[in-house]
Amino acid sequence: MDNMFRTFDTNKDNTIDFLEYIAALNLVLRGKLEHKLRWSFKVYDGDGNGTLTKDEVTQVIRAIYKIKKGSNEEEEHPALTPDEVCDRIFHLVDENGDGQLSVKEFIEGAQKDRWVMKMLKLNVNPSGWIIEHRRQSAPF
């Protein structure tokens, strides 16, 4: 969550002001795929150095698994562990084999492979969650 907050706090004042909030909503709800992938990259990049390590990717995948655990999106028995997902992503996307993903490798890898896209793109569109929970709370 800290990384996500950091990406939206563009002026680095430890608050999200109205303009930053509107920019975040615009990205989430109306942004182009490449912009969403660039934002996802920044969330994964915990130390902000412009490259992703296996540890950074695994950490985000573990967080995604925890979030999905209580939702209907979760498979009953996930086919791959977060470490296995990370290894597969790096196998498919790390073009130069240096053990790190650049933003270019991240975006191009996600655009080439649907599975990689599903794993790397952070889906923060709240509409699915709202619709699902609204249905659950409906009296009929």
C-alpha positions, 0 to 999 in steps of 0.5 A, a space after each residue: 500500500 505504501 508503494 501505491 500511495 507513493 505513486 499517487 503522491 506526486 509532489 511527495 508531501 505525504 498527502 494526496 491532494 484533490 488534484 492528485 486524487 483526480 489524476 489517480 481516478 482518471 488513470 484508474 478509470 480512463 487511463 490508457 493501457 500503457 499508462 496503467 502499466 507504467 503506474 503498475 511498474 512504479 507500484 512494483 518498484 519498491 525502492 524506486 530505482 527504475 528496475 524490478 527485482 524478483 523480491 519486489 515482484 514477489 512481494 506485490 504478488 503475495 499482497 495480491 494473493 492476500 487481497 484475493 483470498 477473501 474475494 470471489 476472484 480467488 481460485 480454490 487452490 491457486 495453481 502457482 505460488 507467488 514465487 512460481 509466478 515471479 519465476 515464470 514472469 522473469 522467464 518470459 519477460 527478462 529479455 536480457 537475463 540480468 535478473 531485473 526488469 526494466 520498464 520497457 521489458 515490463 510493458 512489452 512483456 505484458 503486452 505480448 503475453 496475456 498471462 503476464 498481463 494478468 499477473 503484472 497489471 494491477 487492477 484497481 478498478 473499483 467497479 467490479 468490487 462495488 457491483 459484487 458487494 452491492 449484489 450480496 447486500 441486495 434484499 432480494 
